[in-house]
Each structure stands twice: as structure tokens, then as C-alpha cells.
Amino acid sequence: MATSTPTKANRFSSYTNASTGSGSRDAGEKRDMWSSMLESVASGKRLPEKNLLVLGGTVESQRDFLEALSNQAQRRTSDRGSKLPPVANSFALGYTYYDVLDADQEDIIARTSLYTLTNPSPSFSNLLQPLLTPQSIPNTLIVILLDWSQPWAWMRQLREWILLLRTVLVSLSHEAKEKMEEVMLSWRDRGRQGGTNLDGSGAAASSEGDVALPLGPGEWEDALGLPLCVVCQNAEQMEVLEKTQGWKEEEFDVVLQFMRTVLLKHGASLIYTNPTMFPQMQSLIHASLGIHSLLKRNPLTPDVINREKILVPPNWDSWGKIRVLREGFDVELVSQGWSIDLDQPLGQPHVNETGGDQGAHGGAEDENEDPEGSAVHLYETNVQDPTSNALFQASRANHSTKLEVETVDTQSFLAEQLKYLELLKQKNEQEKAAKSAGTRKADGESGLYTTGRADAGSGNAGGLDQHIGPVQFNMGGIQVDADDMVQRLKDRQTYGSSPEPMSPEPDQDVVDLDPKMDTDNMQQFFQSLMQRGGR
């Protein structure tokens, strides 16, 4: 009996210990399960973050682009009564953000950060490097803004921005470069047979399985490492070019062929926009960022016919399609010339005449700087800048719309005016002194200060009258000027003494009328009237 009790106790204690150990393991598993569930819920509610690097344009055009891209989100935000995110793009690298809404305008499906830069200066390359990390590269899209108010400067502007991007991308870390290679490989296969289209829909299946079609000539020859989209704003300016510059369909087709040939080498997309075409631009930008609506898909339909609605998605264009647009265009020569342009070092950006910091027109100095066979030089030869025309300069000098007077600093202007005021003050004082001296001299000669009013009846009365003024007196409550009254009396006497003009003699040819009236004839006339009335 003595030995059985400890055995039971040992059994109980060992069972208790075993059960306690299993309970602790279950508690740990439950704790891990709850933490994983919370993490999954938190990650499910976390919004996808996308980055847009907007290059080119002006401060106003960048804000117009943001407004067109996020107008639905802004309208919904304004309905809620909350403040809109500020747009800080006035100096160097700007920043803002907006939320991408679903098709029902209720759910936020992504948040996009916009980084803006208006000047392609090499000194700004250090501002772009921290934005491109191995984590942000797969979610980043580069957008270059061009404007239809200066289509002749597009190729030069595009070259400056791509050269700046090259300097930034080359200086990234090894991990970032590997990530860019992965991104470019996925973009090359996107939209091809067996892959996925840009808008998220499936591509047509290939007859040979999942083998992708080979690249055509000029395609993806110079991949940047990041997806690129070129947005040409204010397409309504085409009508202005037709009316003022005499542009025709040939000029518009040449511009489009040059742009498509150049962007084909980078695998980039192209779109023309105006204030009424923002839905297509929204679909292209959001699809390029991998943002797709869960309720409604907006398919991207390529369009190269309607000149104001041009849309060229990536991996769609080819040399054959570019040649079909207009015969006589040497697409191979332009592609080779663009490679020559990109081999040039990045210099200081040209300043245009409209106030922008980037993209100049092709002047004489620019033509000397362009290398032989340059696509930029070839483009500016076909699409000439009207401001370089002598006739245009002459007409602009006669009918200029620019400000003719430039503003001066306020302090400089006031200092300059102070000098003139001092000179006028001195001149005024000198005139007053000379006038007072002359008056005293004249009064001394007239005897005013020597004889006083005693000489009023003498020959000096004229000088005295000037100081006394006109003599007036009151007559029946009316102030009468004595001098004026005397002058009127003199005029009346003169008029009365003058002989009256002789009346002209009567014309002798006029025949005297008979003063007598023929009463007999009048009586007969009235009697005849009475007789007619009696009948």
C-alpha cells in the first residue's frame, strides 16, 4: 500500500505535466493562427502603391495632366467635403498623390504617387535616383509630356529626357538593374501570343503553343529598364496649326511616323489627348501600372487613323504599320538616326521662347550641334519651326503679341524716379525764384513801391490795374463788371453811329401783279359748285 500511493501520484503528475505541455503547444498554435489571420486581413486592406514619374511640360500642363488623370477621384473627394491633396510642382522635383477608384466610384483600388520634373538638367539626376529602388521599380511608370503648341520641338525634348533617364538608370545599384531586366522581359512578352494584354485580358493563343513571336526590326532595341508612355497634350491645337501655319494631313502624318518609329525602339506607348479624351488616357496609364477594375474592364483599342485620338499601346506597332500610314517615309533611316542621337552626351537643356525650361526649337546653333545622320535634325528639317522663318519674324515684329515693356524691380524703379523728382524740384525752385525776381523788377519800374496809388491817374495806371484787378459793383443784387459795362456801351455807340447798309434796288424785270381780284369769276365758280350739289 505504501508503494502504490506514490505510483499513483507519479502517474497523476506525469499525466498532468503531459496535458499541460500539450496545452501550451495548442496555445502557441492558436496564437500563430491569429497573428497570421490578422496579418492577412491587414495585407488585404493595404492599398497597392504605384509610382508615376512625370517628366516634361510646364507647371500648368502637369497639373492639367493630374486633373485629367484623377478627376473622378477628386470629384468623389470633394463630395465628401475633405481637402484635396496639394500639388507641389513649382520647384525642382514636385510631388502629389491621388486615389484610383473602382468603376462604381466607391472603392479605392490603388494609391498613386506622382513625382514631377519640368527641367531635364543633369543636376536633377540625383533627385531621381532615390525613387528607383528594387521594391519600387516593378510599380513605376515614366510619363513624358509633350504639347501640340510646339510639335517641332518634340524630338529634341524627347532626346533630352531619355538621355537624362539613361544617366540615372546607369547609376543605380546592381539589385535595381537586375529588377529592371526582369521588368523589361515581362513587358516584352505582354500582349504577345500566349501572354496577357496590357488591359488585363488574355491574348490569342499561339498555334505553336506558348512560344512567343520573335521581335520585329526596330522593336525593343533600346529598352530603358522602365515602361515609358508619351502623352501629347492639347490635340485641339491641330486646328490652330492648320489655320495659322497651313499644316495639312501630310505634316501631321510625318510627326506621327517619327514618334512611332522612335518609341518603338523603347517599347513605349503613345497617346494624343485633349480635354475630352481623358478616359482613354486613364485606361492606358492605369493599365501600364497594373491597375485594373474588378467590376468593369476598359479595353484599349489602338487608333492611328483619327489624328486627334491617336493611341498606340506597347507591343502593338511595327515598321510595316508605320510605312502604311504614308508612303515615302524612311523608317530605317530614322531608327538609325535616333541611335546616333542617343550616343551623344547629355548637355544643358535649351530654353524655348514660350517660357518653358525644356525643349527648344531647332535654330542654327542647334543644327551645328546635331551629329551627322541625326534623327532630330531630320525631324526639324521636315517639321520646321515657324519662329525661325524671316517672314514670320517680320510679321511678328509688326503684330507682336508679346509684352513690349518688361517690368523692373520696384526698388530700382523708385530710385530712378527719385532722381527725376529731385531734378524737377530744383527746376521748379529756380523758376519760382526767377519769376519773383522779375515781378519785383517790373513793380519797381512801374513805381508801385515809390508812388503808390497816387500815380493811378498817370501813365503808370496800367501796371497798377494789373495788381488791383477788375472793378465790380453791386447793382440791384447783381455783381456788375464796370470794365465790361463800359466796353458794351462803347460797342453800342459805335454800332449806332455806323451807316445802315443800303437795301438792294428792286428788279426791273419783275412784272407788277394786278392788285384787283376777279370777283365775277369767283362768284360763277361757287355757283357752279352749288348747282352740282343740288343735283
TIPA-861758 format. One record per residue (C-alpha): residue number from 1; residue in three letters; x, y, z. Coordinates in steps of 0.001 Angstrom, whole numbers. Example, Ala and Ser with C-alpha at 12.3 -4.5 7.8 and 13.67 -1.06 7.14 Angstrom:
% residues 2
   n res    east   north      up
   1 ALA   12300   -4500    7800
   2 SER   13670   -1060    7140
***
This chain:
% residues 535
   n res    east   north      up
   1 MET       0       0       0
   2 ALA    2840    2295     791
   3 THR    4312    1769   -2607
   4 SER    1081    2154   -4538
   5 THR     363    5680   -3390
   6 PRO    3482    7275   -4802
   7 THR    2914    5374   -8003
   8 LYS    -498    6947   -8407
   9 ALA     931   10300   -7511
  10 ASN    3641    9890  -10067
  11 ARG    1128    8816  -12660
  12 PHE   -1060   11802  -11888
  13 SER    1818   14206  -12009
  14 SER    3147   12797  -15248
  15 TYR    -309   12978  -16846
  16 THR    -756   16483  -15597
  17 ASN    2590   17506  -16967
  18 ALA    1835   15895  -20305
  19 SER   -1533   17609  -20559
  20 THR      -9   20931  -19570
  21 GLY    2658   20645  -22255
  22 SER     128   19841  -24958
  23 GLY   -1990   22818  -23836
  24 SER     936   25182  -24179
  25 ARG    1613   23877  -27670
  26 ASP   -2052   24379  -28603
  27 ALA   -1948   27923  -27228
  28 GLY    1142   28664  -29291
  29 GLU    -505   27286  -32413
  30 LYS   -3639   29356  -31745
  31 ARG   -1501   32444  -31231
  32 ASP     301   31838  -34542
  33 MET   -3020   31233  -36265
  34 TRP   -4484   34525  -35004
  35 SER   -1385   36516  -35923
  36 SER   -1385   35052  -39430
  37 MET   -5087   35861  -39797
  38 LEU   -4544   39445  -38644
  39 GLU   -1616   39847  -40986
  40 SER   -3637   38512  -43909
  41 VAL   -6502   40896  -43126
  42 ALA   -4110   43833  -42802
  43 SER   -2391   42955  -46060
  44 GLY   -5771   42589  -47748
  45 LYS   -6776   46098  -46701
  46 ARG   -3406   47567  -47662
  47 LEU   -3719   49543  -50899
  48 PRO   -1340   48815  -53762
  49 GLU    1094   51697  -54109
  50 LYS    2081   52819  -57602
  51 ASN    4528   55492  -58736
  52 LEU    4308   57863  -61690
  53 LEU    7377   59798  -62770
  54 VAL    6016   62706  -64864
  55 LEU    8683   64481  -66922
  56 GLY    8399   67496  -69180
  57 GLY    5748   70089  -69799
  58 THR    5187   73117  -67622
  59 VAL    3773   73537  -64141
  60 GLU     322   74198  -65622
  61 SER     406   71295  -68093
  62 GLN    1474   68884  -65349
  63 ARG   -1469   69979  -63228
  64 ASP   -3792   69563  -66207
  65 PHE   -2452   66032  -66647
  66 LEU   -3065   65229  -62984
  67 GLU   -6568   66694  -63125
  68 ALA   -7448   64659  -66214
  69 LEU   -5968   61516  -64685
  70 SER   -7680   61792  -61306
  71 ASN  -10815   63824  -61993
  72 GLN  -13143   61091  -60784
  73 ALA  -11243   60651  -57548
  74 GLN  -11177   64398  -56986
  75 ARG  -14914   64668  -57599
  76 ARG  -15600   61931  -55074
  77 THR  -13225   63517  -52572
  78 SER  -14869   66907  -52983
  79 ASP  -18275   65322  -52402
  80 ARG  -17038   64010  -49093
  81 GLY  -16012   67511  -48094
  82 SER  -12377   66649  -47379
  83 LYS   -9405   68577  -48679
  84 LEU   -7743   67692  -51955
  85 PRO   -4076   66684  -51825
  86 PRO   -1822   69659  -52594
  87 VAL     214   69759  -55795
  88 ALA    3766   70914  -55111
  89 ASN    5455   71110  -58520
  90 SER    6684   74690  -58736
  91 PHE   10318   73983  -57864
  92 ALA   12652   71147  -58889
  93 LEU   11130   67739  -58033
  94 GLY    7417   68023  -57254
  95 TYR    5120   65561  -55517
  96 THR    1443   64775  -55081
  97 TYR    -803   61714  -54948
  98 TYR   -4313   60563  -55805
  99 ASP   -6526   57522  -55181
 100 VAL   -7706   55323  -58041
 101 LEU  -11368   54390  -57718
 102 ASP  -13186   51359  -58986
 103 ALA  -15821   51578  -61706
 104 ASP  -18608   52108  -59151
 105 GLN  -16768   55141  -57722
 106 GLU  -16960   53673  -54228
 107 ASP  -13909   51517  -53532
 108 ILE  -10300   52677  -53691
 109 ILE   -8266   50073  -55543
 110 ALA   -4840   51776  -55547
 111 ARG   -2959   54869  -54468
 112 THR    -656   56544  -56964
 113 SER    2211   58885  -56100
 114 LEU    3271   61416  -58734
 115 TYR    6776   62839  -58920
 116 THR    7093   65719  -61382
 117 LEU   10074   67381  -63038
 118 THR    9957   70128  -65686
 119 ASN   13654   70675  -66449
 120 PRO   15924   67939  -67903
 121 SER   19008   69400  -66280
 122 PRO   21778   66914  -65341
 123 SER   21875   68445  -61864
 124 PHE   18434   66943  -61144
 125 SER   19560   63353  -61734
 126 ASN   20429   62965  -58048
 127 LEU   16803   63708  -57165
 128 LEU   15523   60810  -59268
 129 GLN   17899   58100  -58045
 130 PRO   16296   57575  -54590
 131 LEU   12911   56995  -56253
 132 LEU   14093   53913  -58162
 133 THR   14674   51022  -55751
 134 PRO   14297   47262  -56280
 135 GLN   10958   47474  -54460
 136 SER    9547   50456  -56408
 137 ILE   10770   49585  -59925
 138 PRO    8024   46979  -60673
 139 ASN    5375   49573  -59716
 140 THR    6808   52592  -61565
 141 LEU    5821   54149  -64900
 142 ILE    7599   57009  -66676
 143 VAL    5424   59591  -68459
 144 ILE    6878   62264  -70761
 145 LEU    4586   65203  -71547
 146 LEU    4689   66956  -74918
 147 ASP    2488   69799  -76150
 148 TRP     886   70356  -79552
 149 SER    1634   74067  -79287
 150 GLN    5245   73198  -80257
 151 PRO    5311   69933  -82216
 152 TRP    8552   70924  -83981
 153 ALA   10413   70597  -80646
 154 TRP    9222   67096  -79729
 155 MET   12212   65068  -80900
 156 ARG   14707   67345  -79178
 157 GLN   12718   67329  -75952
 158 LEU   12364   63548  -76062
 159 ARG   16096   63084  -76631
 160 GLU   16992   65259  -73642
 161 TRP   14675   63376  -71291
 162 ILE   15813   59925  -72415
 163 LEU   19472   60916  -72051
 164 LEU   18712   62122  -68523
 165 LEU   16945   58843  -67704
 166 ARG   19908   56893  -69022
 167 THR   22304   58680  -66687
 168 VAL   20001   57950  -63750
 169 LEU   19387   54278  -64565
 170 VAL   23066   53533  -65176
 171 SER   23977   54821  -61710
 172 LEU   21541   52503  -59870
 173 SER   22602   49561  -57740
 174 HIS   23170   46052  -59081
 175 GLU   19975   44756  -57460
 176 ALA   17946   47540  -59074
 177 LYS   19411   46752  -62506
 178 GLU   18506   43075  -62143
 179 LYS   14967   44045  -61217
 180 MET   14761   46308  -64292
 181 GLU   15818   43415  -66524
 182 GLU   13025   41280  -65085
 183 VAL   10516   44074  -65650
 184 MET   11593   44563  -69262
 185 LEU   11381   40837  -70002
 186 SER    7820   40731  -68685
 187 TRP    6911   43802  -70752
 188 ARG    8300   42279  -73940
 189 ASP    6049   39248  -73573
 190 ARG    2995   41283  -72611
 191 GLY     377   41407  -75335
 192 ARG    2055   38770  -77481
 193 GLN     554   35416  -78318
 194 GLY     182   33238  -75269
 195 GLY     667   36167  -72866
 196 THR   -1545   38775  -71254
 197 ASN   -2616   42033  -72848
 198 LEU   -1941   45398  -71279
 199 ASP   -5574   45835  -70224
 200 GLY   -5523   42501  -68365
 201 SER   -7329   40435  -70986
 202 GLY   -5816   37253  -72378
 203 ALA   -4023   37299  -75702
 204 ALA   -4823   34961  -78540
 205 ALA   -3312   31517  -78176
 206 SER    -447   30657  -80469
 207 SER    -710   27756  -82860
 208 GLU    2702   26529  -81688
 209 GLY    1861   26514  -78002
 210 ASP    3272   29111  -75631
 211 VAL    6111   30175  -77917
 212 ALA    6109   33968  -78261
 213 LEU    6589   35617  -81614
 214 PRO   10074   36980  -82318
 215 LEU   10695   40700  -82169
 216 GLY   10420   42622  -85407
 217 PRO   13002   45095  -86734
 218 GLY   13370   48167  -84570
 219 GLU   11410   46718  -81615
 220 TRP   12901   46892  -78111
 221 GLU   16364   47730  -79448
 222 ASP   16988   50236  -76652
 223 ALA   14946   49265  -73594
 224 LEU   15243   51814  -70804
 225 GLY   14551   49394  -67960
 226 LEU   11221   51007  -67061
 227 PRO    7947   51247  -69004
 228 LEU    7515   54535  -70859
 229 CYS    4407   56393  -72027
 230 VAL    4489   59610  -74095
 231 VAL    1442   61872  -73725
 232 CYS     950   64615  -76345
 233 GLN   -1376   67161  -74773
 234 ASN   -3741   69733  -76315
 235 ALA   -4513   67909  -79555
 236 GLU   -7104   70593  -80303
 237 GLN   -4168   72824  -81290
 238 MET   -4065   70941  -84604
 239 GLU   -6797   73221  -85910
 240 VAL   -4707   76249  -84961
 241 LEU   -1755   74840  -86903
 242 GLU   -3989   74349  -89923
 243 LYS   -5272   77921  -89831
 244 THR   -2107   79798  -88861
 245 GLN     721   77641  -90256
 246 GLY   -1032   76000  -93189
 247 TRP    -474   72442  -91949
 248 LYS   -2094   69592  -93844
 249 GLU   -2539   65872  -93292
 250 GLU     965   65247  -94608
 251 GLU    2601   67226  -91788
 252 PHE     528   65500  -89109
 253 ASP    1359   62071  -90558
 254 VAL    5090   62852  -90627
 255 VAL    5030   63835  -86951
 256 LEU    3207   60620  -86054
 257 GLN    5580   58436  -88087
 258 PHE    8649   59943  -86435
 259 MET    7216   59490  -82947
 260 ARG    6106   55901  -83537
 261 THR    9476   54921  -85016
 262 VAL   11412   56361  -82093
 263 LEU    9158   54977  -79364
 264 LEU    9178   51529  -80968
 265 LYS   12857   51207  -80037
 266 HIS   11983   51690  -76348
 267 GLY    8783   49632  -76313
 268 ALA    6857   52741  -75293
 269 SER    3236   53744  -75779
 270 LEU    1881   56942  -77360
 271 ILE   -1382   58833  -76910
 272 TYR   -2801   62187  -78062
 273 THR   -5057   63875  -75528
 274 ASN   -7452   66793  -75358
 275 PRO   -9817   67962  -72602
 276 THR  -12487   65475  -73755
 277 MET  -10302   62355  -74086
 278 PHE   -9216   61678  -70515
 279 PRO  -10951   58231  -70204
 280 GLN   -8609   56666  -72780
 281 MET   -5587   58201  -71088
 282 GLN   -6753   56956  -67694
 283 SER   -7142   53432  -69037
 284 LEU   -3692   53456  -70649
 285 ILE   -1854   54872  -67619
 286 HIS   -3618   52665  -65085
 287 ALA   -3211   49543  -67214
 288 SER     504   50296  -67592
 289 LEU     734   50450  -63797
 290 GLY   -1116   47149  -63443
 291 ILE   -4275   48728  -62004
 292 HIS   -7435   47022  -63252
 293 SER  -11018   47496  -62192
 294 LEU  -12669   44458  -60644
 295 LEU  -16106   45448  -61942
 296 LYS  -15505   46697  -65466
 297 ARG  -12635   46378  -67907
 298 ASN  -11863   49185  -70326
 299 PRO  -10271   47657  -73420
 300 LEU   -7521   49621  -75138
 301 THR   -8243   49926  -78853
 302 PRO   -5294   51118  -80965
 303 ASP   -6098   54055  -83244
 304 VAL   -3739   55617  -85794
 305 ILE   -6415   56965  -88172
 306 ASN   -8204   59673  -86180
 307 ARG   -5463   62220  -85797
 308 GLU   -6851   63725  -82569
 309 LYS   -7437   60307  -80947
 310 ILE   -4126   58567  -81560
 311 LEU   -3487   55609  -79246
 312 VAL    -541   53257  -79755
 313 PRO    -203   50718  -76907
 314 PRO    3109   48929  -76296
 315 ASN    3967   45799  -78306
 316 TRP    1435   46689  -81000
 317 ASP    3325   48808  -83526
 318 SER    5788   47721  -86211
 319 TRP    7726   49136  -89140
 320 GLY    5158   47783  -91571
 321 LYS    2295   49607  -89849
 322 ILE    4323   52816  -89784
 323 ARG    5073   52647  -93517
 324 VAL    1412   52113  -94369
 325 LEU     436   55474  -92867
 326 ARG    2150   57452  -95657
 327 GLU    4470   56354  -98435
 328 GLY    7971   57745  -98769
 329 PHE    8865   57649  -95079
 330 ASP   12272   56013  -94441
 331 VAL   11636   54311  -91120
 332 GLU   15009   52562  -91093
 333 LEU   16920   55826  -91560
 334 VAL   15030   57475  -88698
 335 SER   15641   54493  -86408
 336 GLN   19374   54568  -87098
 337 GLY   19465   58337  -86636
 338 TRP   17825   58019  -83231
 339 SER   20540   55593  -82142
 340 ILE   23103   58213  -83179
 341 ASP   21287   60864  -81141
 342 LEU   21278   58720  -78003
 343 ASP   25048   58239  -78237
 344 GLN   25558   61955  -77593
 345 PRO   26386   63202  -74074
 346 LEU   23722   64936  -72046
 347 GLY   24163   68703  -72242
 348 GLN   22322   71671  -70838
 349 PRO   18679   71881  -71944
 350 HIS   17660   74523  -74434
 351 VAL   15256   77223  -73323
 352 ASN   12294   77906  -75575
 353 GLU   10649   81254  -76200
 354 THR    7352   80412  -74546
 355 GLY    8752   80326  -71042
 356 GLY    9320   76569  -70731
 357 ASP   12567   75238  -69354
 358 GLN   12995   72424  -71813
 359 GLY   12692   71686  -75453
 360 ALA   13903   74297  -77810
 361 HIS   13311   74731  -81457
 362 GLY   15939   73903  -83978
 363 GLY   17946   77030  -84615
 364 ALA   21189   77483  -86455
 365 GLU   23287   76739  -83390
 366 ASP   21317   73575  -82645
 367 GLU   21799   72320  -86190
 368 ASN   25573   72635  -85806
 369 GLU   25461   70662  -82561
 370 ASP   23475   67759  -84021
 371 PRO   25664   64913  -85336
 372 GLU   25567   63714  -88907
 373 GLY   22589   61472  -89581
 374 SER   20745   62746  -86505
 375 ALA   17047   61921  -86363
 376 VAL   16447   65189  -84511
 377 HIS   17966   67177  -87365
 378 LEU   15976   65172  -89902
 379 TYR   12771   65767  -87955
 380 GLU   13328   69512  -87622
 381 THR   14050   69684  -91352
 382 ASN   10656   68157  -92150
 383 VAL    8760   69867  -89316
 384 GLN   10119   73397  -89296
 385 ASP    9749   75913  -86529
 386 PRO    7797   78932  -87843
 387 THR    9667   81269  -85496
 388 SER   12871   80652  -87484
 389 ASN   11243   81974  -90653
 390 ALA   12274   85517  -91665
 391 LEU    8772   86390  -92883
 392 PHE    7308   85204  -89610
 393 GLN    9777   87300  -87653
 394 ALA    8873   90382  -89702
 395 SER    5143   89872  -89211
 396 ARG    5688   89182  -85553
 397 ALA    7586   92460  -85202
 398 ASN    4650   94331  -86747
 399 HIS    1904   92405  -84968
 400 SER    3551   91263  -81791
 401 THR    1508   89747  -79000
 402 LYS    4391   89767  -76552
 403 LEU    4771   92354  -73823
 404 GLU    6566   95412  -75142
 405 VAL    7608   96700  -71710
 406 GLU    9408   94478  -69258
 407 THR    8875   95031  -65573
 408 VAL   11710   96447  -63475
 409 ASP   12459   95789  -59854
 410 THR   10375   98020  -57598
 411 GLN   13282   99469  -55638
 412 SER   15282  100178  -58796
 413 PHE   12280  101881  -60354
 414 LEU   11696  104073  -57288
 415 ALA   15383  105018  -57068
 416 GLU   15361  106051  -60723
 417 GLN   12185  108077  -60264
 418 LEU   13648  109796  -57197
 419 LYS   16397  111278  -59354
 420 TYR   13842  112724  -61750
 421 LEU   11814  114127  -58868
 422 GLU   14877  115868  -57440
 423 LEU   15658  117422  -60820
 424 LEU   12075  118615  -61227
 425 LYS   12122  120060  -57725
 426 GLN   15289  122043  -58410
 427 LYS   13936  123285  -61722
 428 ASN   10681  124370  -60077
 429 GLU   12530  126284  -57365
 430 GLN   14661  128043  -59971
 431 GLU   11583  129063  -61956
 432 LYS    9903  130417  -58823
 433 ALA   12996  132436  -57897
 434 ALA   13313  133871  -61410
 435 LYS    9619  134733  -61516
 436 SER    9670  136513  -58158
 437 ALA   12776  138485  -59170
 438 GLY   11175  139536  -62456
 439 THR    7975  140621  -60691
 440 ARG    9852  142842  -58256
 441 LYS   11796  144419  -61088
 442 ALA    8605  145163  -63050
 443 ASP    6913  146625  -59982
 444 GLY    9913  148834  -59307
 445 GLU    9841  150183  -62846
 446 SER    6091  150926  -62627
 447 GLY    6571  152956  -59441
 448 LEU    4315  150827  -57290
 449 TYR    6701  150824  -54367
 450 THR    7632  154533  -54781
 451 THR    4483  156465  -55617
 452 GLY    1765  154022  -54554
 453 ARG   -1823  154740  -55614
 454 ALA   -1122  158428  -56145
 455 ASP     107  157669  -59639
 456 ALA   -3029  155785  -60594
 457 GLY   -4169  158557  -62950
 458 SER    -806  158866  -64636
 459 GLY     768  156708  -67305
 460 ASN    1600  154002  -64745
 461 ALA   -2067  153101  -64302
 462 GLY   -1642  150010  -66493
 463 GLY     752  148387  -64043
 464 LEU   -1486  149359  -61144
 465 ASP   -4583  147826  -62772
 466 GLN   -2789  144505  -63090
 467 HIS   -2382  144354  -59322
 468 ILE   -5837  145754  -58445
 469 GLY   -7808  143546  -60830
 470 PRO  -11265  144214  -62363
 471 VAL  -13560  146746  -60672
 472 GLN  -17007  145366  -59765
 473 PHE  -20030  146904  -58037
 474 ASN  -23436  145688  -56886
 475 MET  -26461  146819  -58899
 476 GLY  -29789  145506  -57691
 477 GLY  -28205  142447  -56120
 478 ILE  -26209  141607  -59262
 479 GLN  -22435  141886  -59457
 480 VAL  -21588  144029  -62488
 481 ASP  -18138  144354  -64004
 482 ALA  -17512  148059  -64634
 483 ASP  -14966  147491  -67383
 484 ASP  -17279  145104  -69187
 485 MET  -20191  147539  -68923
 486 VAL  -18111  150412  -70313
 487 GLN  -16945  148254  -73201
 488 ARG  -20525  147312  -74077
 489 LEU  -21578  150993  -74082
 490 LYS  -18720  151825  -76400
 491 ASP  -19675  148998  -78754
 492 ARG  -23310  150171  -78809
 493 GLN  -22319  153734  -79642
 494 THR  -20053  152519  -82396
 495 TYR  -22822  150362  -83864
 496 GLY  -25365  153241  -83697
 497 SER  -23103  155721  -85470
 498 SER  -22293  153364  -88351
 499 PRO  -24448  153846  -91516
 500 GLU  -27060  151205  -92253
 501 PRO  -26459  149069  -95307
 502 MET  -28313  150110  -98443
 503 SER  -31213  147893  -99466
 504 PRO  -30885  146381 -102934
 505 GLU  -32769  148035 -105767
 506 PRO  -35884  146206 -106962
 507 ASP  -35520  144077 -110024
 508 GLN  -36825  145902 -113018
 509 ASP  -37692  142698 -114849
 510 VAL  -40351  141718 -112304
 511 VAL  -43875  142288 -113646
 512 ASP  -46278  144140 -111313
 513 LEU  -49211  141974 -110305
 514 ASP  -52738  143331 -110576
 515 PRO  -53905  144124 -107048
 516 LYS  -57534  143819 -108134
 517 MET  -59228  140476 -107639
 518 ASP  -61574  138984 -110271
 519 THR  -64743  138630 -108125
 520 ASP  -67033  137785 -111041
 521 ASN  -65157  134640 -111914
 522 MET  -65064  133542 -108287
 523 GLN  -68844  134050 -107926
 524 GLN  -69516  131964 -111012
 525 PHE  -67247  129229 -109660
 526 PHE  -69089  128969 -106332
 527 GLN  -72494  128996 -108039
 528 SER  -71458  126084 -110232
 529 LEU  -70461  124160 -107127
 530 MET  -73843  124812 -105510
 531 GLN  -75703  123651 -108607
 532 ARG  -73747  120368 -108664
 533 GLY  -74574  119765 -105027
 534 GLY  -78296  120296 -105683
 535 ARG  -78320  117650 -108364
***
